[in-house]
């Protein structure tokens, strides 16, 4: 049995998953494309490329990864929605499937109706980070300073509407403080300026921040994850500190167009679940400080819908526009 942890509504629930049965007999009939909405090198791309050969072995047809970067992943997602060949999948990310549907007014598809949700694959936990010599030694001190100096404390993100931006806005809403958003073009320049003291804090991934933490340039105050991390067992979660409702990190899933037959979706979900605990996939996830999850199609759909609902609530108090 494959054990997996699914995070829904900020709570962790571990369930059992049976080994997959035979694949859908009539599918695939030709090579399958997995579209990635970001440039090569990131975890979305890495996960697609390590998963593809496992699916190829399982289904007896090549699974080919194709990068279609741009518009925060929306270009690739739209291509999957419009695909009519029945052999196109998406390595899904929250920006296109859950964030943009709320904060972008001009979406080319209805995310709640346009996809078949195959499986939630993995989660990359995020940390609340400050410069190593910053005056705040705890989250409470950062919040107290922000309350004393409204709209003076700054937070950075990898762009408007990014996971990091949404997390920080959720943090501000939960803490009841007003801070200033400084958007960047990606996490790398964000980390550079945080370490240089150009911005006050960031909520971002363990993978991108770990080298700077270990080099003594950044300090983590908490994790947004729902439970403490094995790598940093003494680091509290935001929920432990009374800050609830913050997205735990970046998630990654497998999706197809809404027209994909149910038996194919189920067969893909079972095949993905079987691939996650293999050494190659586990190694790729560990290198990115991510963890495999796995889910049923219904669980993945419910997870995305839960996030969309939470983001709609955030939109009532935070002024965020991706247009």
VOBA-1610 file (N, C-alpha, C; in pm, whole numbers, padded with zeros to 5 digits, always signed):
BEGIN
Unk+00083-00120+00000Unk+00000+00000+00000Unk+00087+00126+00000Unk+00043+00226-00071Unk+00115+00353-00076Unk+00047+00450+00018Unk+00122+00497+00116Unk+00069+00594+00211Unk+00092+00734+00157Unk-00007+00821+00168Unk+00009+00957+00119Unk-00054+01055+00215Unk-00008+01177+00209Unk-00063+01284+00292Unk-00127+01387+00203Unk-00254+01414+00222Unk-00327+01513+00143Unk-00362+01631+00233Unk-00330+01751+00187Unk-00356+01871+00264Unk-00479+01940+00208Unk-00585+01945+00285Unk-00708+02013+00244Unk-00752+02103+00358Unk-00778+02229+00326Unk-00823+02323+00428Unk-00719+02344+00537Unk-00589+02326+00503Unk-00483+02349+00600Unk-00461+02234+00694Unk-00535+02122+00680Unk-00522+02008+00768Unk-00457+01893+00693Unk-00376+01815+00763Unk-00310+01701+00701Unk-00386+01574+00735Unk-00416+01492+00635Unk-00483+01365+00657Unk-00411+01257+00579Unk-00371+01151+00646Unk-00300+01043+00580Unk-00396+00929+00551Unk-00396+00885+00426Unk-00485+00777+00385Unk-00405+00673+00309Unk-00469+00561+00279Unk-00400+00453+00208Unk-00441+00453+00062Unk-00347+00410-00021Unk-00373+00406-00164Unk-00331+00269-00217Unk-00421+00199-00284Unk-00388+00068-00338Unk-00299+00081-00460Unk-00223-00024-00489Unk-00144-00028-00611Unk-00237-00025-00731Unk-00195+00038-00842Unk-00285+00054-00957Unk-00314-00077-01026Unk-00433-00083-01086Unk-00470-00198-01165Unk-00423-00179-01309Unk-00473-00259-01402Unk-00431-00247-01540Unk-00469-00111-01598Unk-00387-00055-01688Unk-00420+00074-01748Unk-00541+00065-01839Unk-00598+00182-01872Unk-00711+00186-01964Unk-00670+00122-02096Unk-00741+00019-02139Unk-00696-00064-02250Unk-00680+00012-02381Unk-00768+00106-02410Unk-00767+00174-02540Unk-00691+00305-02539Unk-00627+00336-02428Unk-00555+00465-02417Unk-00422+00443-02351Unk-00316+00509-02398Unk-00311+00605-02510Unk-00288+00534-02643Unk-00327+00597-02749Unk-00311+00542-02884Unk-00194+00606-02957Unk-00133+00708-02895Unk-00020+00779-02955Unk+00059+00844-02842Unk+00172+00907-02869Unk+00247+00976-02763Unk+00162+01080-02691Unk+00187+01098-02563Unk+00114+01191-02477Unk+00204+01309-02443Unk+00152+01429-02458Unk+00228+01549-02421Unk+00192+01591-02278Unk+00294+01629-02201Unk+00273+01692-02071Unk+00323+01835-02084Unk+00231+01931-02083Unk+00270+02071-02097Unk+00307+02130-01962Unk+00415+02208-01962Unk+00465+02276-01843Unk+00460+02425-01870Unk+00399+02501-01782Unk+00379+02644-01806Unk+00494+02733-01765Unk+00610+02674-01738Unk+00725+02752-01694Unk+00851+02704-01766Unk+00956+02781-01756Unk+01082+02749-01823Unk+01147+02624-01763Unk+01234+02558-01837Unk+01304+02441-01783Unk+01385+02475-01658Unk+01394+02377-01567Unk+01479+02393-01449Unk+01405+02403-01318Unk+01285+02457-01320Unk+01207+02469-01197Unk+01144+02336-01160Unk+01085+02329-01041Unk+01030+02202-00995Unk+00914+02154-01082Unk+00836+02245-01137Unk+00727+02204-01226Unk+00783+02124-01343Unk+00890+02176-01402Unk+00954+02110-01515Unk+01023+01981-01471Unk+01096+01986-01361Unk+01169+01868-01313Unk+01072+01754-01282Unk+00962+01788-01214Unk+00864+01685-01178Unk+00803+01622-01302Unk+00771+01703-01402Unk+00715+01649-01526Unk+00814+01554-01592Unk+00941+01590-01593Unk+01041+01510-01664Unk+01077+01381-01590Unk+01067+01381-01458Unk+01095+01257-01385Unk+00972+01166-01382Unk+00853+01226-01395Unk+00730+01148-01397Unk+00704+01086-01534Unk+00744+01156-01642Unk+00713+01112-01778Unk+00760+00970-01808Unk+00885+00933-01779Unk+00926+00795-01812Unk+00850+00690-01731Unk+00808+00724-01610Unk+00729+00628-01532Unk+00594+00604-01598Unk+00534+00710-01648Unk+00406+00695-01717Unk+00425+00625-01852Unk+00537+00653-01919Unk+00566+00585-02045Unk+00576+00435-02024Unk+00648+00395-01919Unk+00660+00252-01889Unk+00525+00191-01856Unk+00443+00266-01785Unk+00314+00215-01741Unk+00216+00195-01857Unk+00214+00293-01951Unk+00112+00292-02055Unk+00162+00246-02191Unk+00294+00227-02207Unk+00345+00174-02332Unk+00351+00273-02446Unk+00341+00403-02417Unk+00355+00508-02517Unk+00444+00617-02458Unk+00519+00689-02542Unk+00603+00797-02489Unk+00519+00909-02427Unk+00561+00958-02311Unk+00507+01079-02251Unk+00615+01185-02267Unk+00585+01290-02343Unk+00684+01389-02383Unk+00654+01522-02315Unk+00754+01580-02250Unk+00737+01708-02180Unk+00762+01822-02276Unk+00671+01920-02274Unk+00681+02037-02361Unk+00662+02163-02278Unk+00761+02252-02281Unk+00753+02378-02205Unk+00681+02484-02287Unk+00576+02541-02228Unk+00501+02652-02289Unk+00493+02763-02185Unk+00603+02829-02161Unk+00609+02928-02054Unk+00539+03057-02095Unk+00498+03132-01993Unk+00436+03262-02016Unk+00305+03278-01943Unk+00275+03403-01906Unk+00148+03440-01842Unk+00121+03357-01718Unk+00225+03335-01637Unk+00212+03264-01509Unk+00153+03124-01526Unk+00186+03060-01637Unk+00138+02924-01661Unk+00005+02917-01734Unk-00057+03031-01759Unk-00191+03031-01822Unk-00183+02986-01967Unk-00074+03017-02038Unk-00061+02978-02179Unk-00065+02826-02193Unk+00010+02757-02110Unk+00011+02610-02115Unk-00124+02554-02074Unk-00183+02611-01971Unk-00314+02563-01925Unk-00420+02581-02033Unk-00418+02694-02102Unk-00515+02718-02209Unk-00496+02617-02322Unk-00370+02583-02353Unk-00343+02487-02459Unk-00401+02350-02424Unk-00395+02313-02297Unk-00452+02185-02254Unk-00604+02191-02261Unk-00662+02300-02217Unk-00808+02315-02223Unk-00858+02300-02366Unk-00784+02355-02462Unk-00827+02355-02601Unk-00783+02231-02679Unk-00705+02145-02616Unk-00657+02026-02686Unk-00773+01933-02719Unk-00775+01881-02840Unk-00883+01792-02884Unk-00832+01652-02917Unk-00702+01628-02896Unk-00646+01499-02935Unk-00660+01392-02827Unk-00702+01434-02705Unk-00718+01338-02597Unk-00588+01286-02541Unk-00477+01348-02581Unk-00345+01300-02539Unk-00257+01416-02493Unk-00319+01515-02427Unk-00245+01631-02378Unk-00278+01653-02231Unk-00174+01662-02149Unk-00189+01681-02005Unk-00118+01808-01961Unk-00147+01850-01839Unk-00084+01968-01780Unk-00018+01931-01649Unk+00109+01973-01632Unk+00170+01965-01500Unk+00124+02093-01429Unk+00021+02080-01349Unk-00051+02196-01297Unk+00019+02261-01179Unk-00004+02391-01165Unk+00054+02476-01061Unk-00056+02570-01014Unk-00055+02614-00888Unk-00168+02695-00838Unk-00191+02827-00910Unk-00087+02886-00970Unk-00106+03018-01029Unk-00215+03018-01135Unk-00208+02924-01229Unk-00305+02923-01339Unk-00439+02863-01300Unk-00438+02764-01209Unk-00561+02691-01179Unk-00640+02746-01061Unk-00573+02821-00971Unk-00645+02866-00851Unk-00631+03015-00824Unk-00515+03073-00855Unk-00492+03215-00822Unk-00545+03306-00932Unk-00500+03284-01055Unk-00546+03369-01166Unk-00697+03367-01185Unk-00766+03254-01166Unk-00912+03257-01179Unk-00981+03355-01086Unk-00915+03394-00977Unk-00972+03488-00883Unk-00922+03630-00908Unk-00793+03645-00937Unk-00731+03777-00941Unk-00703+03830-01081Unk-00734+03754-01185Unk-00723+03802-01323Unk-00863+03812-01382Unk-00898+03927-01434Unk-01034+03949-01483Unk-01057+03886-01621Unk-00950+03867-01696Unk-00965+03820-01834Unk-00897+03684-01848Unk-00966+03580-01806Unk-00915+03445-01816Unk-00969+03378-01942Unk-00886+03302-02013Unk-00933+03237-02137Unk-01010+03108-02112Unk-01028+03070-01986Unk-01103+02948-01955Unk-01159+02959-01814Unk-01256+02876-01784Unk-01315+02866-01651Unk-01246+02750-01580Unk-01156+02782-01489Unk-01073+02679-01425Unk-01156+02576-01349Unk-01272+02615-01301Unk-01353+02523-01224Unk-01428+02422-01310Unk-01432+02447-01443Unk-01505+02357-01533Unk-01419+02302-01647Unk-01302+02360-01668Unk-01227+02331-01791Unk-01134+02210-01780Unk-01113+02157-01659Unk-01012+02053-01642Unk-01069+01924-01584Unk-01001+01815-01619Unk-01012+01690-01546Unk-00895+01688-01447Unk-00926+01678-01321Unk-00821+01681-01219Unk-00777+01537-01192Unk-00653+01506-01227Unk-00602+01369-01219Unk-00548+01337-01081Unk-00448+01413-01037Unk-00387+01385-00906Unk-00308+01505-00857Unk-00319+01532-00729Unk-00229+01625-00662Unk-00100+01548-00637Unk+00011+01596-00691Unk+00135+01519-00690Unk+00227+01552-00574Unk+00250+01680-00550Unk+00354+01717-00454Unk+00331+01856-00399Unk+00395+01883-00287Unk+00392+02014-00223Unk+00533+02055-00187Unk+00568+02180-00217Unk+00696+02237-00176Unk+00669+02338-00064Unk+00698+02301+00062Unk+00668+02390+00174Unk+00745+02522+00165Unk+00686+02627+00218Unk+00748+02758+00219Unk+00779+02804+00361Unk+00876+02894+00371Unk+00921+02949+00498Unk+00900+03099+00500Unk+00877+03154+00619Unk+00879+03299+00636Unk+01021+03337+00671Unk+01083+03420+00586Unk+01226+03447+00593Unk+01255+03595+00612Unk+01358+03623+00689Unk+01409+03760+00704Unk+01562+03755+00688Unk+01623+03869+00675Unk+01768+03876+00672Unk+01824+03825+00804Unk+01940+03761+00799Unk+01995+03697+00918Unk+02012+03793+01035Unk+02048+03919+01008Unk+02069+04015+01117Unk+01951+04111+01133Unk+01835+04071+01081Unk+01715+04154+01098Unk+01679+04164+01246Unk+01612+04271+01286Unk+01580+04288+01428Unk+01474+04192+01480Unk+01399+04126+01390Unk+01289+04040+01433Unk+01341+03898+01454Unk+01333+03852+01576Unk+01378+03715+01607Unk+01261+03618+01610Unk+01140+03669+01597Unk+01021+03585+01600Unk+00911+03653+01518Unk+00814+03575+01475Unk+00704+03629+01395Unk+00627+03735+01473Unk+00610+03714+01603Unk+00537+03811+01684Unk+00602+03948+01680Unk+00735+03951+01679Unk+00807+04079+01674Unk+00786+04147+01539Unk+00785+04070+01431Unk+00760+04127+01299Unk+00620+04187+01291Unk+00523+04115+01343Unk+00385+04164+01342Unk+00371+04289+01428Unk+00434+04289+01545Unk+00427+04406+01634Unk+00486+04529+01566Unk+00596+04511+01494Unk+00658+04623+01424Unk+00567+04673+01312Unk+00504+04579+01240Unk+00415+04618+01132Unk+00293+04694+01184Unk+00245+04657+01302Unk+00133+04728+01362Unk+00174+04868+01407Unk+00297+04880+01455Unk+00346+05009+01501Unk+00380+05101+01384Unk+00412+05041+01269Unk+00451+05120+01151Unk+00371+05073+01029Unk+00242+05106+01023Unk+00159+05060+00912Unk+00216+05103+00777Unk+00219+05008+00683Unk+00264+05029+00547Unk+00409+05078+00539Unk+00490+05038+00637Unk+00634+05068+00632Unk+00716+04941+00618Unk+00669+04833+00675Unk+00737+04704+00661Unk+00705+04649+00522Unk+00808+04595+00453Unk+00791+04549+00316Unk+00805+04397+00304Unk+00732+04341+00210Unk+00752+04200+00177Unk+00768+04188+00027Unk+00851+04092-00014Unk+00878+04070-00156Unk+00809+03944-00203Unk+00794+03932-00334Unk+00741+03810-00394Unk+00802+03795-00531Unk+00775+03681-00594Unk+00828+03657-00729Unk+00733+03709-00836Unk+00642+03797-00800Unk+00555+03861-00898Unk+00413+03877-00846Unk+00340+03970-00903Unk+00201+03993-00865Unk+00118+03867-00896Unk+00047+03819-00797Unk-00034+03700-00816Unk+00042+03570-00802Unk+00170+03577-00767Unk+00247+03455-00744Unk+00203+03390-00613Unk+00240+03264-00594Unk+00210+03197-00468Unk+00266+03276-00351Unk+00389+03325-00367Unk+00455+03400-00260Unk+00378+03528-00226Unk+00326+03594-00329Unk+00247+03715-00306Unk+00119+03683-00229Unk+00049+03579-00274Unk-00077+03542-00209Unk-00052+03502-00064Unk+00053+03425-00040Unk+00085+03383+00097Unk+00108+03504+00188Unk+00186+03600+00141Unk+00216+03716+00223Unk+00090+03799+00250Unk+00004+03810+00149Unk-00122+03882+00170Unk-00211+03808+00269Unk-00212+03675+00262Unk-00288+03596+00360Unk-00230+03616+00500Unk-00098+03621+00509Unk-00031+03644+00637Unk-00073+03780+00695Unk-00069+03884+00612Unk-00107+04017+00657Unk-00253+04020+00703Unk-00341+03954+00627Unk-00483+03952+00663Unk-00504+03880+00796Unk-00435+03767+00814Unk-00451+03691+00938Unk-00396+03765+01059Unk-00287+03840+01037Unk-00224+03914+01146Unk-00288+04050+01170Unk-00371+04095+01076Unk-00436+04225+01090Unk-00340+04341+01074Unk-00245+04329+00979Unk-00147+04435+00957Unk-00147+04477+00811Unk-00093+04597+00785Unk-00080+04648+00649Unk+00069+04661+00617Unk+00110+04593+00512Unk+00250+04598+00469Unk+00256+04633+00320Unk+00376+04659+00269Unk+00394+04703+00132Unk+00454+04589+00050Unk+00388+04559-00061Unk+00434+04451-00150Unk+00536+04505-00250Unk+00648+04432-00264Unk+00751+04466-00363Unk+00766+04345-00456Unk+00708+04349-00576Unk+00716+04233-00666Unk+00847+04227-00742Unk+00895+04106-00764Unk+01016+04081-00843Unk+00981+03987-00958Unk+01078+03963-01043Unk+01060+03869-01153Unk+01129+03737-01118Unk+01068+03663-01027Unk+01123+03535-00987Unk+01178+03535-00846Unk+01203+03413-00795Unk+01249+03398-00658Unk+01396+03432-00639Unk+01479+03409-00742Unk+01624+03432-00727Unk+01656+03578-00692Unk+01604+03677-00769Unk+01633+03816-00731Unk+01567+03855-00599Unk+01455+03792-00566Unk+01391+03818-00438Unk+01484+03780-00323Unk+01543+03660-00332Unk+01634+03613-00228Unk+01757+03703-00217Unk+01808+03747-00332Unk+01926+03834-00333Unk+01898+03964-00259Unk+01785+04027-00288Unk+01754+04155-00224Unk+01714+04138-00078Unk+01653+04025-00043Unk+01622+04001+00098Unk+01752+03989+00178Unk+01848+03913+00126Unk+01977+03896+00194Unk+02053+04027+00203Unk+02026+04118+00109Unk+02093+04249+00111Unk+02019+04351+00194Unk+01902+04315+00246Unk+01826+04406+00330Unk+01743+04507+00254Unk+01719+04481+00124Unk+01639+04575+00045Unk+01490+04560+00072Unk+01449+04443+00120Unk+01311+04419+00162Unk+01315+04351+00297Unk+01203+04351+00367Unk+01203+04305+00506Unk+01178+04155+00523Unk+01082+04099+00449Unk+01060+03956+00462Unk+01002+03898+00335Unk+01010+03766+00326Unk+00960+03691+00212Unk+00902+03560+00266Unk+00799+03510+00200Unk+00755+03373+00223Unk+00783+03297+00093Unk+00877+03202+00100Unk+00918+03133-00021Unk+00968+02993+00013Unk+01005+02918-00089Unk+01034+02777-00076Unk+01161+02743+00000Unk+01161+02624+00058Unk+01280+02574+00128Unk+01394+02557+00029Unk+01363+02504-00090Unk+01468+02476-00187Unk+01549+02599-00225Unk+01482+02711-00253Unk+01551+02832-00297Unk+01619+02903-00181Unk+01568+02886-00060Unk+01621+02962+00054Unk+01724+02886+00136Unk+01724+02754+00128Unk+01812+02674+00214Unk+01960+02711+00202Unk+02015+02729+00080Unk+02157+02766+00072Unk+02189+02896+00144Unk+02098+02993+00138Unk+02123+03121+00205Unk+02104+03109+00356Unk+02014+03021+00399Unk+02000+02996+00543Unk+02127+02931+00596Unk+02175+02830+00525Unk+02295+02759+00569Unk+02420+02847+00561Unk+02418+02946+00472Unk+02532+03038+00461Unk+02524+03150+00563Unk+02419+03152+00644Unk+02406+03253+00747Unk+02359+03388+00697Unk+02296+03391+00578Unk+02250+03518+00522Unk+02101+03542+00545Unk+02026+03436+00564Unk+01884+03447+00592Unk+01850+03371+00719Unk+01739+03410+00783Unk+01689+03340+00900Unk+01541+03309+00878Unk+01504+03186+00904Unk+01363+03146+00894Unk+01297+03165+01030Unk+01179+03227+01029Unk+01104+03250+01154Unk+00993+03148+01173Unk+00943+03091+01063Unk+00833+02994+01072Unk+00816+02928+00937Unk+00742+02820+00934Unk+00703+02758+00808Unk+00553+02775+00788Unk+00515+02795+00663Unk+00373+02804+00630Unk+00310+02665+00622Unk+00391+02561+00623Unk+00341+02425+00613Unk+00250+02392+00731Unk+00164+02293+00713Unk+00068+02259+00818Unk+00133+02184+00935Unk+00252+02133+00913Unk+00324+02065+01021Unk+00472+02103+01013Unk+00544+02083+01122Unk+00686+02118+01123Unk+00763+02032+01022Unk+00872+02089+00973Unk+00950+02022+00871Unk+01061+01939+00935Unk+01086+01821+00879Unk+01191+01735+00931Unk+01327+01804+00924Unk+01348+01886+00822Unk+01477+01956+00807Unk+01495+02063+00914Unk+01384+02125+00957Unk+01390+02231+01058Unk+01289+02200+01169Unk+01315+02099+01251Unk+01215+02055+01349Unk+01185+02157+01458Unk+01276+02251+01482Unk+01252+02352+01586Unk+01179+02475+01533Unk+01155+02478+01404Unk+01089+02593+01343Unk+00937+02577+01357Unk+00869+02673+01421Unk+00724+02660+01439Unk+00649+02681+01309Unk+00529+02628+01303Unk+00440+02659+01191Unk+00369+02790+01220Unk+00323+02857+01115Unk+00246+02979+01136Unk+00120+02950+01215Unk+00058+02835+01188Unk-00064+02799+01260Unk-00039+02785+01409Unk+00077+02731+01447Unk+00112+02721+01589Unk+00119+02859+01653Unk+00155+02958+01573Unk+00170+03095+01623Unk+00041+03174+01613Unk-00067+03108+01574Unk-00197+03175+01566Unk-00226+03240+01433Unk-00139+03219+01333Unk-00160+03275+01199Unk-00211+03164+01110Unk-00341+03164+01085Unk-00403+03055+01010Unk-00449+03102+00873Unk-00472+03004+00785Unk-00525+03034+00653Unk-00423+03070+00549Unk-00294+03051+00577Unk-00189+03082+00481Unk-00159+02956+00399Unk-00155+02970+00269Unk-00121+02859+00180Unk+00011+02797+00225Unk+00019+02663+00239Unk+00140+02602+00291Unk+00261+02613+00201Unk+00239+02627+00072Unk+00351+02635-00022Unk+00299+02621-00164Unk+00388+02582-00254Unk+00349+02560-00393Unk+00313+02413-00413Unk+00199+02388-00475Unk+00162+02251-00504Unk+00174+02224-00654Unk+00182+02096-00687Unk+00199+02053-00824Unk+00106+01934-00849Unk+00037+01935-00960Unk-00058+01829-00988Unk-00061+01793-01136Unk-00136+01692-01168Unk-00153+01647-01306Unk-00300+01666-01344Unk-00321+01732-01457Unk-00458+01760-01503Unk-00468+01739-01652Unk-00590+01725-01699Unk-00617+01713-01842Unk-00738+01796-01877Unk-00777+01799-02004Unk-00897+01874-02042Unk-01022+01808-01984Unk-01128+01885-01970Unk-01252+01833-01911Unk-01310+01717-01990Unk-01276+01710-02118Unk-01332+01604-02203Unk-01264+01469-02184Unk-01159+01462-02104Unk-01087+01335-02085Unk-01178+01233-02019Unk-01190+01111-02075Unk-01280+01010-02018Unk-01243+00973-01875Unk-01345+00947-01794Unk-01323+00913-01655Unk-01230+00795-01633Unk-01243+00686-01709Unk-01152+00573-01688Unk-01006+00609-01715Unk-00982+00698-01811Unk-00845+00742-01839Unk-00792+00825-01723Unk-00875+00916-01673Unk-00836+00997-01558Unk-00801+00907-01439Unk-00882+00808-01414Unk-00858+00718-01302Unk-00730+00638-01321Unk-00708+00587-01443Unk-00586+00511-01471Unk-00462+00598-01453Unk-00468+00723-01498Unk-00355+00815-01481Unk-00331+00845-01334Unk-00439+00863-01259Unk-00426+00892-01117Unk-00355+00777-01045Unk-00395+00656-01076Unk-00333+00539-01012Unk-00187+00524-01054Unk-00158+00552-01182Unk-00020+00543-01229Unk+00068+00649-01164Unk+00015+00770-01145Unk+00091+00875-01079Unk+00120+00838-00934Unk+00020+00779-00867Unk+00039+00737-00729Unk+00148+00631-00718Unk+00154+00542-00816Unk+00257+00438-00815Unk+00395+00495-00842Unk+00401+00606-00918Unk+00531+00665-00954Unk+00592+00746-00840Unk+00509+00807-00757Unk+00560+00898-00654Unk+00660+00835-00558Unk+00638+00711-00510Unk+00734+00655-00415Unk+00854+00587-00479Unk+00871+00597-00612Unk+00988+00536-00675Unk+01112+00619-00644Unk+01230+00556-00640Unk+01352+00629-00600Unk+01380+00753-00684Unk+01357+00745-00816Unk+01388+00858-00902Unk+01302+00980-00869Unk+01172+00956-00850Unk+01082+01067-00820Unk+01108+01119-00679Unk+01126+01030-00583Unk+01154+01073-00446Unk+01282+01155-00440Unk+01383+01115-00517Unk+01510+01188-00518Unk+01490+01329-00573Unk+01415+01341-00683Unk+01391+01472-00742Unk+01316+01563-00646Unk+01218+01507-00576Unk+01141+01587-00480Unk+01230+01628-00362Unk+01311+01534-00312Unk+01398+01565-00198Unk+01498+01674-00235Unk+01550+01670-00356Unk+01646+01773-00399Unk+01584+01912-00400Unk+01452+01918-00418Unk+01380+02046-00419Unk+01313+02074-00285Unk+01344+01990-00183Unk+01281+02003-00051Unk+01129+01999-00062Unk+01080+01912-00151Unk+00936+01893-00169Unk+00897+01754-00123Unk+00768+01731-00108Unk+00720+01601-00062Unk+00608+01552-00153Unk+00611+01421-00184Unk+00506+01363-00264Unk+00377+01352-00185Unk+00264+01370-00254Unk+00134+01363-00188Unk+00051+01253-00251Unk+00004+01275-00372Unk-00084+01178-00436Unk-00227+01197-00389Unk-00323+01181-00480Unk-00464+01197-00442Unk-00551+01130-00546Unk-00677+01115-00513Unk-00775+01074-00613Unk-00815+01196-00694Unk-00875+01176-00811Unk-00924+01291-00888Unk-01021+01378-00809Unk-01113+01318-00736Unk-01209+01396-00659Unk-01141+01478-00550Unk-01040+01420-00486Unk-00967+01493-00382Unk-00892+01612-00441Unk-00832+01593-00557Unk-00758+01702-00620Unk-00854+01815-00658Unk-00968+01780-00716Unk-01066+01883-00751Unk-01112+01959-00626Unk-01139+01886-00518Unk-01183+01951-00395Unk-01075+02042-00339Unk-00950+02001-00351Unk-00837+02081-00302Unk-00829+02214-00378Unk-00838+02208-00510Unk-00832+02330-00591Unk-00952+02419-00561Unk-01071+02360-00549Unk-01190+02439-00521Unk-01179+02507-00385Unk-01123+02437-00287Unk-01103+02496-00154Unk-01012+02617-00162Unk-00907+02608-00242Unk-00816+02722-00255Unk-00883+02838-00327Unk-00957+02811-00433Unk-01027+02919-00502Unk-01121+02991-00406Unk-01192+02915-00323Unk-01283+02976-00225Unk-01205+03065-00128Unk-01091+03018-00081Unk-01009+03097+00012Unk-00956+03224-00055Unk-00915+03212-00181Unk-00862+03328-00251Unk-00971+03431-00279Unk-01092+03385-00304Unk-01203+03479-00322Unk-01229+03557-00193Unk-01216+03490-00080Unk-01231+03559+00048Unk-01120+03662+00066Unk-00996+03626+00028Unk-00884+03719+00038Unk-00906+03840-00052Unk-00966+03819-00169Unk-00984+03928-00264Unk-01074+04039-00210Unk-01151+04009-00106Unk-01237+04110-00047Unk-01159+04213+00034Unk-01040+04172+00081Unk-00962+04263+00165Unk-00830+04305+00104Unk-00781+04229+00006Unk-00650+04260-00055Unk-00672+04306-00200Unk-00606+04414-00235Unk-00617+04467-00371Unk-00510+04403-00459Unk-00547+04298-00531Unk-00453+04223-00614Unk-00513+04213-00753Unk-00437+04255-00853Unk-00483+04244-00992Unk-00370+04191-01078Unk-00396+04080-01147Unk-00297+04022-01237Unk-00313+04072-01379Unk-00406+04166-01403Unk-00428+04217-01538Unk-00331+04331-01571
//
